[in-house]
């Protein structure tokens, strides 16, 4: 999942979590420049810290997750995501010297955000999400169970 997502220009890093949890979650560290371009394309003129929580932005990242989830067994599909603006660096101890994500350090640094992924119940109903970039006739149905 993580490897698939970082292939997108919208994603710098991704960290899947869910060991001993009821479902899998994902922290996404977006590419700031691409995120700003996407926001501008969507007509959003907000500070970056507000853009990451904007429903249209989250929906665009959710489309990436949905595409990746289709290739996974049900037990390993991502149910919740969180966009985080932090820049991961070797200096901060979140990347190894070979520029790989240090999972343990990153999980520790973002423990609160990980807990937030599990703090509310995931809806078990089907919802329809329409991408603001796709034509109005294009709709994607998601099952959030």
C-alpha positions as a LaTeX table, in Angstrom:
\begin{tabular}{lrrr}
\hline
Residue & $x$ (\AA) & $y$ (\AA) & $z$ (\AA) \\
\hline
Unk1 & 0.00 & 0.00 & 0.00 \\
Unk2 & 2.65 & 2.50 & 1.05 \\
Unk3 & 4.80 & 1.80 & $-2.00$ \\
Unk4 & 1.81 & 2.20 & $-4.31$ \\
Unk5 & 0.82 & 5.55 & $-2.79$ \\
Unk6 & 4.24 & 7.17 & $-2.92$ \\
Unk7 & 4.14 & 6.65 & $-6.68$ \\
Unk8 & 1.55 & 9.44 & $-6.78$ \\
Unk9 & 2.96 & 12.95 & $-7.12$ \\
Unk10 & 0.52 & 14.01 & $-4.37$ \\
Unk11 & 2.26 & 11.82 & $-1.77$ \\
Unk12 & 5.77 & 12.18 & $-0.34$ \\
Unk13 & 5.42 & 9.49 & 2.34 \\
Unk14 & 2.77 & 7.08 & 3.59 \\
Unk15 & 2.69 & 5.05 & 6.78 \\
Unk16 & 0.19 & 2.21 & 7.19 \\
Unk17 & $-0.80$ & 1.41 & 10.77 \\
Unk18 & $-3.14$ & $-1.12$ & 12.29 \\
Unk19 & $-1.18$ & $-3.79$ & 14.12 \\
Unk20 & $-3.50$ & $-5.10$ & 16.87 \\
Unk21 & $-6.18$ & $-2.60$ & 15.82 \\
Unk22 & $-9.71$ & $-3.21$ & 14.48 \\
Unk23 & $-8.76$ & $-1.94$ & 10.99 \\
Unk24 & $-5.90$ & $-0.43$ & 9.01 \\
Unk25 & $-5.26$ & 3.28 & 8.94 \\
Unk26 & $-2.83$ & 5.42 & 7.00 \\
Unk27 & $-0.86$ & 8.56 & 7.69 \\
Unk28 & $-0.18$ & 10.44 & 4.46 \\
Unk29 & 2.51 & 13.07 & 4.24 \\
Unk30 & 1.50 & 15.03 & 1.13 \\
Unk31 & 3.83 & 16.71 & $-1.31$ \\
Unk32 & 3.26 & 20.32 & $-0.29$ \\
Unk33 & 3.82 & 21.83 & $-3.72$ \\
Unk34 & 1.42 & 19.39 & $-5.38$ \\
Unk35 & $-1.07$ & 19.84 & $-2.56$ \\
Unk36 & $-1.04$ & 23.61 & $-3.09$ \\
Unk37 & $-1.54$ & 23.12 & $-6.84$ \\
Unk38 & $-4.47$ & 20.80 & $-6.21$ \\
Unk39 & $-6.05$ & 23.29 & $-3.80$ \\
Unk40 & $-5.65$ & 26.08 & $-6.33$ \\
Unk41 & $-7.18$ & 23.88 & $-9.06$ \\
Unk42 & $-10.15$ & 23.25 & $-6.75$ \\
Unk43 & $-10.50$ & 26.96 & $-6.02$ \\
Unk44 & $-9.43$ & 26.65 & $-2.39$ \\
Unk45 & $-7.56$ & 29.66 & $-1.06$ \\
Unk46 & $-6.78$ & 28.55 & 2.48 \\
Unk47 & $-3.66$ & 28.09 & 4.60 \\
Unk48 & $-2.04$ & 24.67 & 4.18 \\
Unk49 & $-3.00$ & 23.59 & 7.70 \\
Unk50 & $-6.68$ & 24.06 & 6.72 \\
Unk51 & $-6.30$ & 22.60 & 3.24 \\
Unk52 & $-5.31$ & 19.16 & 4.58 \\
Unk53 & $-8.64$ & 18.86 & 6.39 \\
Unk54 & $-10.79$ & 20.26 & 3.58 \\
Unk55 & $-13.34$ & 17.66 & 2.37 \\
Unk56 & $-12.45$ & 18.15 & $-1.32$ \\
Unk57 & $-8.76$ & 17.55 & $-0.64$ \\
Unk58 & $-9.42$ & 14.53 & 1.58 \\
Unk59 & $-11.69$ & 13.13 & $-1.17$ \\
Unk60 & $-8.89$ & 13.38 & $-3.72$ \\
Unk61 & $-6.51$ & 11.46 & $-1.47$ \\
Unk62 & $-9.28$ & 8.98 & $-0.69$ \\
Unk63 & $-9.48$ & 8.20 & $-4.41$ \\
Unk64 & $-5.83$ & 7.11 & $-4.28$ \\
Unk65 & $-6.61$ & 4.89 & $-1.30$ \\
Unk66 & $-9.66$ & 3.39 & $-2.98$ \\
Unk67 & $-7.62$ & 2.46 & $-6.06$ \\
Unk68 & $-4.97$ & 0.79 & $-3.91$ \\
Unk69 & $-7.56$ & $-0.93$ & $-1.68$ \\
Unk70 & $-9.05$ & $-2.72$ & $-4.69$ \\
Unk71 & $-5.89$ & $-4.83$ & $-4.91$ \\
Unk72 & $-5.87$ & $-5.80$ & $-1.24$ \\
Unk73 & $-7.71$ & $-8.46$ & 0.77 \\
Unk74 & $-10.52$ & $-7.06$ & 2.93 \\
Unk75 & $-8.59$ & $-7.40$ & 6.20 \\
Unk76 & $-5.74$ & $-5.16$ & 4.98 \\
Unk77 & $-7.76$ & $-2.39$ & 3.32 \\
Unk78 & $-7.28$ & 1.13 & 4.62 \\
Unk79 & $-10.38$ & 2.42 & 6.42 \\
Unk80 & $-9.18$ & 5.81 & 7.72 \\
Unk81 & $-6.58$ & 8.30 & 6.57 \\
Unk82 & $-4.96$ & 11.39 & 8.01 \\
Unk83 & $-3.05$ & 13.99 & 6.01 \\
Unk84 & $-0.07$ & 15.39 & 7.91 \\
Unk85 & 1.93 & 18.43 & 6.81 \\
Unk86 & 5.12 & 17.50 & 8.64 \\
Unk87 & 8.24 & 17.19 & 6.51 \\
Unk88 & 10.03 & 13.94 & 7.31 \\
Unk89 & 13.81 & 14.25 & 7.52 \\
Unk90 & 16.87 & 12.30 & 8.61 \\
Unk91 & 17.73 & 15.18 & 10.97 \\
Unk92 & 14.45 & 14.74 & 12.84 \\
Unk93 & 15.03 & 10.97 & 13.03 \\
Unk94 & 11.97 & 10.11 & 10.94 \\
Unk95 & 13.97 & 8.90 & 7.95 \\
Unk96 & 16.95 & 6.57 & 7.98 \\
Unk97 & 20.26 & 7.76 & 6.49 \\
Unk98 & 19.29 & 5.87 & 3.31 \\
Unk99 & 16.10 & 8.02 & 3.17 \\
Unk100 & 13.69 & 5.26 & 4.14 \\
Unk101 & 10.85 & 5.86 & 6.55 \\
Unk102 & 11.79 & 4.94 & 10.11 \\
Unk103 & 8.50 & 3.29 & 11.10 \\
Unk104 & 9.15 & 3.12 & 14.84 \\
Unk105 & 10.26 & 6.76 & 15.16 \\
Unk106 & 7.45 & 7.98 & 12.92 \\
Unk107 & 4.82 & 6.01 & 14.85 \\
Unk108 & 6.17 & 7.46 & 18.09 \\
Unk109 & 6.28 & 11.02 & 16.73 \\
Unk110 & 2.73 & 10.80 & 15.41 \\
Unk111 & 1.19 & 8.60 & 18.11 \\
Unk112 & $-1.59$ & 11.13 & 18.75 \\
Unk113 & $-2.54$ & 11.27 & 15.06 \\
Unk114 & $-2.54$ & 7.47 & 14.93 \\
Unk115 & $-4.81$ & 7.30 & 17.98 \\
Unk116 & $-7.14$ & 9.79 & 16.28 \\
Unk117 & $-7.59$ & 7.28 & 13.44 \\
Unk118 & $-9.20$ & 4.94 & 15.95 \\
Unk119 & $-10.99$ & 7.43 & 18.21 \\
Unk120 & $-14.30$ & 7.34 & 16.34 \\
Unk121 & $-16.26$ & 4.51 & 14.80 \\
Unk122 & $-15.84$ & 3.94 & 11.09 \\
Unk123 & $-19.24$ & 4.07 & 9.36 \\
Unk124 & $-20.43$ & 0.74 & 7.99 \\
Unk125 & $-22.66$ & 2.17 & 5.32 \\
Unk126 & $-21.96$ & 2.80 & 1.66 \\
Unk127 & $-21.38$ & 6.38 & 0.69 \\
Unk128 & $-20.94$ & 8.03 & $-2.66$ \\
Unk129 & $-18.01$ & 10.33 & $-3.27$ \\
Unk130 & $-17.75$ & 12.51 & $-6.35$ \\
Unk131 & $-14.34$ & 13.78 & $-7.31$ \\
Unk132 & $-14.26$ & 17.54 & $-7.94$ \\
Unk133 & $-11.67$ & 16.93 & $-10.67$ \\
Unk134 & $-13.64$ & 14.26 & $-12.50$ \\
Unk135 & $-16.70$ & 15.18 & $-14.57$ \\
Unk136 & $-19.91$ & 15.56 & $-12.57$ \\
Unk137 & $-21.23$ & 12.33 & $-14.10$ \\
Unk138 & $-18.29$ & 10.33 & $-12.67$ \\
Unk139 & $-19.05$ & 9.00 & $-9.21$ \\
Unk140 & $-17.18$ & 6.53 & $-7.08$ \\
Unk141 & $-19.03$ & 4.38 & $-4.57$ \\
Unk142 & $-17.07$ & 3.49 & $-1.46$ \\
Unk143 & $-17.78$ & 0.86 & 1.09 \\
Unk144 & $-16.45$ & 2.06 & 4.40 \\
Unk145 & $-17.01$ & $-1.14$ & 6.37 \\
\hline
\end{tabular}
